[in-house]
Structures are given as C-alpha cells and as structure tokens.
Amino acid sequence: MKIALIGYGKMGQAIDAIAVERGHEIVLKIGIENLEDFTEDAIKTADVAIEFTGPESAFKNISFCIDKKIPVVSGSTGWLHQYDNVARLAEENKTGLLYASNFSLGVNIFFEINKMLARLIAPYTDYNISITEIHHTAKLDAPSGTAITLAEQILKENATKTKWVNHPSEVPEELSIESLRIDPAPGTHTITCQSATDTIRIEHEAHSRQGFALGAVLAAEFLAGKQGVYSMQDVLGLSR
C-alpha cells in the first residue's frame, strides 16, 4: 500500500516507522517545512492518506485529498464542526473517510466500557460523573478529542447530564471535563462516578504513541480501496 502522510510531527514519524515495518511504502511526507509539495500530482501517487495536523489546517487538508479521490484517515481534532461537510464530500467523490478521536485499540475498548458504565449508572442519580484528561504540554487543544468522545457517549447514555463543560462544575446538569497539561504524559483519561457512599473509577493510560500509530496504520489498511464513511469501531469489529 502506498501511503501519504499529511503531518509529519512526532505522530507522523511514529506512523511512518510502523507502516514501513508492516511492508507499506510512504510516497509523500508533508510537514510545515514542505507544504508546497502537497500537490495534486503528489497526492495522486498514494492509495490512502493519513492526516494528523492541527485544527487550523485539517479541514482543508482532508477536503483536498477527498477532492482528488484519495481516501483519508484523520486523527486531527478541533475541526469536527465541519465533519458533516467532509463526510458528504467523501460520498460525492465516491471515496473513503475514516475519522477517530483516538486510534488506540485500548482506547476504543475503553470507549465501549465507558458507554456501558454510563448506561448502568444512569438510573442512580446519587452518582455524579466527571472526566479528567492529562496530556503533555505540547498538546494545544483542550479538552482532548478523546475526552470529548467520552463526554458525548456519557451524554447519550445518561440523561442526568445535558452538556459538557471544560472546567470543574458543581452544576448537576453539567458534565465536567478537567484538562491538565503535564510533562511527560502521552495521555490519561479517567471517568469518575462518585456518590456519598462510594466511588467507581475507570481509566486508560497511554504509555507511548506506538498504540495510536499502529491503530492509524490498521485504519489505513482497512480503508484503502473502500468508499464511504467509517470509524475505528468498524476497523476493530466493534460497530453494531
């Protein structure tokens, strides 16, 4: 498989190493120092693009690839207000789109556990649910995309919360997400359900970027040659 890497920071470099190890060819590497190489001719040499950039450029990058009928795997955050437009563009161009807030196998299993906990705890209003996420200081967006996914899962399953906020809150209807930036910290997400009598807590702690990078490559392997809009649940067989 021929892969274009759009975004060549630490994550892009980790994806590069794993993709090559799995027998794939990296035909294009785009970073801030060579944006002029991100051309129609260059992207058309790829079977699939993996895009990890920032919120200010992700929508433009993804749309460019899809417009050239190159399926895109994206892990960028902060652009999801444009997600429906990109999904529609993928359908119109008969190519593939796969977005995930987190590509780690462990995190996607954690997502399923989170939904189950939120559903089980919903009838018991004595429990207050909150989220804490910890990342390294170079992570600029807050809350993390993973924390937002966790929050939206809880809101869907548990009617006691009506919206999430990115600060500690004593308002019963608000789901608090506390974002901490501490070095070194690849990423920790904790869900806490606390009552007057006890506390239930589930947590995922990443040890390195390798799990995220492997998941992105697995997603690219899944998406290559496909049309339509997918998620990591499809890749891992968790969708239902």
N, C-alpha and C positions, 0 to 999 in steps of 0.2 A: 504494500500500500504506500502511496506517495502522499506525504503529509506536509501541509503548510502550517507553520507556527506563527500566529499573529500575536505578538507579545513575547519578548524574549528576555524576561527578567528571571528571577530565581525559579519560578514555577515553570516557565517555558524551557529553561535549561534542564530541569528535572524531567519534564516530559520528553525532551529530546533524547536524553540518555536511555530512558525506558523504552521509547519507541524503537530506537536503533537496536537495543538489546533484543527486542521482540521481532527483529527482521524487517522493519519498515525503513523507508527512505525519507529523509527530511529534504524536501526540494525548495523550501523557502523559509527563511527566518527573518521576521520583521521586528525590529526594536526601534527605540527612539532615534537611534543614530543612522538608520537607513530607511526612513519612511518613504523615500522616493522610489524604493524598489517594490513597493506594494502596488503593482500594476495589473492590468487585465491579463496581459500575456503571462506574467509570472504566476498569478493565482490559478490560471487555467492548466498549469502543469501538475496541479495537485488533485488527488482523488477526494480529499477531505481537508478541511481547515480546522485547527484547534485554536480558539481565540481566548486569551487571557490578558486583557488590558485594563483600562480604567473606565469609570462611568462616563467620562467626557468623550471617549472615542469608541466605545464598544458598539453602540447602535450603528454608527457609520461603517465600522469595520465589518460587522455581521451582515449588514444590508448589502455592502459591496460584494462580498463573497456569494451571497444568495442570488444577487442580480446576475452574477456570472455563472450561476447554476452549480456552484460548489457547495456541497453540504457542510454545515458548520456545527462544531461542538463548542459551546461557550460556557465559561465559568466566571465571566465578569459580573460584577454587581453594580447596582446603582442606576441601571438603565431599564428596569422592568416596567416602568410606565409606558415604554414603547414595545413591550413584548407582543401584544396582540397584532401590532402593525408588522412586526418581523415574522410572526407565525403566518399571517396572511400572505406576506411576500413569498415565503417558502412554498406555500400551497400554490400560489400563482405561477411560480417558476418551476414547479414540479421537482423540487429538491428537498433536502433534509435539514432539519434544525433539531438540535438537542441541547437544551439549557439545563444546568443544575447549579444550585447554590453551593453544592459540595459533592465532589466525585468519589469520596472515600467510601469503600464498602462498609466500613464500620459505622460511619455517619448515617448511611442510608438504612442500615439496620436500626440504628438509634432513632431515626425518624419514625419507623414503624412502632417501636416501643413507646415513643412519645405519644403517638396517636392513641395507642391502647390505654396508656395511663390517663390521658385527658378524658377519654371516654368512661373509664372505670370510676374516676374521681368525680365526674360531673354531678351525680345525684347528691353528693355530700358537700354541702355548701360551707361547712366549717373549715374546709381546706382552702387556703389561698395559694395560687400558683404564681411562680415568678421564674425568670430566666436570668442567668448570669453568663456572659461570654467574655473570655480572656484571649487576647491576641498580642502579637509583638507590636512594638511602637511604630513600625513602618506601615502597618495597616491603617489606611486613612479613613475608610468608611466605617461608620458605626450607626446602628448595630450591624453585625456581620450578616451576610446573606443567609448563612445557616441559621442564625438566631431568628431572622425574620421568617424563614420557613417553619421553624419550630413554633413560633408565635402564631402563625396563621393556622397551623394544624390544631393548636390548642383552641383557638377561637372557633374553629369549625366544629370541634367536638364538645366544647364546654360553654354553655350559654351564660354562665355566671360572669364571663369576661366579654366585653363588647369591642374593645380596641386595645392595641399595644402602645406603650409609650417607652421612650428610651431614657428612662430615669427611674429611680425608686419612687414608688407611689403607694399611698395609703387609701386611694380611692378604690372601692371594692370592684367596680366595673372595669378598671384598667389593669392590663397585664403588663407588669413592669419588666423591662429588659435593662439590665445594668451592663454597660460595656466598659471593660478595663483593658488598658494597653500597657503591657509589662514585658520586658525582655528577660530571657528568651522565652517565647511562648508560641509554638506553632498553632495552637488553638485548643481551647477547652470550652465546652458548653454544658451547663448544669441546669437541670429543671428541678425546682424545689416546690413541694406541696406541703404546706405547713398548717397545722391546726394547734389548738391549745393542748392537745394530748400527745401528739407525735408529729414526726416529720418523715416524709417519703422523698427520696432524692435519687435521681438518675443522672449519669454524667458520661460524656465522651471526651477523652483527652487524646489529641493527636501527638505522636512522638516525633514526626518528621513530615516533610512534604511528599515522601515517596508514595504513601497511600493515595493521596489526592492525584498525583501524577499518573500512577498506574490506572486509576479509575478513568481519567480523561482519555488515556490511550485505549482502554477497553471500550469506552463510549464511541471513539472514532472507528474502531474495528466494527462495532455494531452498526454505525450509521452509514458507513461507506456503501454507496450504491442504492440507498433507500430514499424514498420520498416520504414526506410527512413530518409531523412534529412529535418528538419523543422526550422521555425523561430517563433518569437513571433507574427508575422503577422498572422501565421496560428493559433496560440493559441487564439488570440483575434478576429479572423474572419476578419482581415484587408487585407489579401492577395488577389490578383486579377491577 
